[in-house]
Amino acid sequence: MNDDSLREAFSKFGDVEECTVLKDRHTGKSRGRGIVRFATEEAMKKAIEEMNGSELEGRAITVRQFLPKSQLAEKKEEEVKEEKEEVK
C-alpha cells in the first residue's frame, strides 16, 4: 500500500485533499495505517460507512473519523454533557 493506491481507493467517495500511508521511520515500511482527508464531511462520512470493515489489498480495514486530541477532548466533554442532560 502506498499513498497513490490509498488515494485511488478512497477518491470514489469525493475529493481527497490529503492522503498519506504512515511509515516506520526506521524501516520505511508501512505501519498499516493511513490518513485520508476529504474536501467535504459528506465524502468522509460516506467513506467511513462504505469502507469500514471492508478489505483493501487483502487486509481488513477499519475506517473512522480522525480527530486531533484537542477536538477529541471537546467531543467527549459534549457527549458527557448530553448524557447528563438526558438523565435529568
C-alpha positions as a printed Julia matrix, in Angstrom:
88×3 Matrix{Float64}:
   0.0    0.0    0.0
   1.3    3.42  -0.91
  -0.12   6.95  -0.95
  -1.34   6.62  -4.55
  -3.19   3.32  -4.05
  -4.78   4.64  -0.84
  -5.9    7.79  -2.67
  -7.32   5.69  -5.5
  -9.3    3.5   -3.09
 -10.9    6.48  -1.33
 -11.29   9.02  -4.14
 -14.53   7.37  -5.31
 -16.23   8.98  -2.3
 -15.2   12.55  -3.1
 -12.27  14.91  -3.48
  -9.29  13.79  -1.41
  -7.28  16.76  -0.14
  -4.53  14.74   1.52
  -3.61  11.08   1.63
  -0.7    9.52   3.49
   0.31   5.98   4.37
   2.08   6.12   7.73
   5.53   4.52   7.62
   8.01   3.33  10.18
  10.72   5.97  10.37
  13.5    3.39  10.65
  12.48   0.84   8.03
  10.33   2.97   5.72
   7.74   0.18   5.65
   4.02   0.8    6.05
   2.77   0.74   9.63
  -0.59  -0.5    8.4
  -2.28   2.88   8.93
  -3.1    5.81   6.76
  -4.77   9.18   6.85
  -7.19  10.4    4.21
  -8.51  13.96   4.39
 -11.6   14.72   2.31
 -12.74  18.08   0.99
 -16.21  17.58   2.48
 -17.66  16.0    5.58
 -20.22  14.23   3.38
 -17.45  12.41   1.47
 -15.78  11.44   4.74
 -18.99  10.01   6.18
 -19.71   8.04   3.02
 -16.18   6.58   3.01
 -16.5    5.55   6.66
 -19.88   3.96   6.03
 -18.84   2.02   2.95
 -15.19   1.18   3.68
 -15.19   0.36   7.4
 -14.84  -3.41   7.8
 -14.04  -3.97   4.13
 -10.86  -5.37   2.6
  -8.17  -3.34   0.89
  -5.32  -5.14  -0.82
  -6.2   -8.32   1.05
  -6.33  -6.72   4.51
  -9.37  -5.99   6.64
  -9.52  -2.26   7.34
 -11.06  -0.04   9.98
 -12.13   3.41   8.82
 -13.09   6.08  11.32
 -13.05   9.81  11.73
  -9.76  11.16  12.95
  -9.88  13.97  15.45
  -6.86  15.76  16.89
  -6.52  15.27  20.65
  -7.84  18.77  21.37
 -11.02  18.15  19.36
 -11.39  14.65  20.77
 -11.39  16.06  24.32
 -14.02  18.64  23.33
 -16.2   15.95  21.75
 -16.01  13.77  24.87
 -16.98  16.74  27.05
 -20.01  17.41  24.84
 -21.07  13.75  24.99
 -20.84  13.71  28.79
 -22.84  16.93  28.97
 -25.55  15.48  26.69
 -25.73  12.29  28.79
 -26.18  14.34  31.97
 -29.0   16.32  30.33
 -30.73  13.11  29.22
 -30.64  11.74  32.78
 -32.37  14.82  34.23
